[in-house]
Amino acid sequence: MTFTPSQEFTTIAAEVKAARIDVSDATRLKLYGLYKQTMFGDTDQTEPWVTSEATAKTKAWVLVKGTAREDAQAQYIADAKSILGTPK
């Protein structure tokens, strides 16, 4: 089954990318994992040992492995709106 992200997801993801807001690394990584899960589904990657940033990003995606893409999308939108101060 093909999954296509919603227009709302695409729009808010662009807003998050463009925003210069100060959030914790944990929050940034959570959004990263939800974004990757929404766009690509479950990862089959293991931890890369190239850099600590790459390892952290992979771990963030692995944490949401098994989450339905629709659910990851909904969680990303809710979290992003909260961070950006956008009404739900």
C-alpha positions, 0 to 999 in steps of 0.5 A: 500500500502506498502512503502519501503524506498529507498536505498539512504534514508537508506544510508544517514540516517545511515550517519546522525546517524554516523555523529558527526556534530553540528546542531541546535535542530530545525534541528535535530528535523526536521530530526527526524520528517521526518525520522519517517514520512518516516519509519512509516507514520502518527503518532497517538500519542499525546504529551507524558509528560514523558520528554521534549525531548520525547515531542519535538520529538513527536511534530516534527513528528506531524508537518509532519503528512499528508505528503506523505512518499515519500515526507518526504523521499525526504525532509529528503534526501535533508536536510541531504545532505545539513547538511552533505555537500553531493552533491545533 
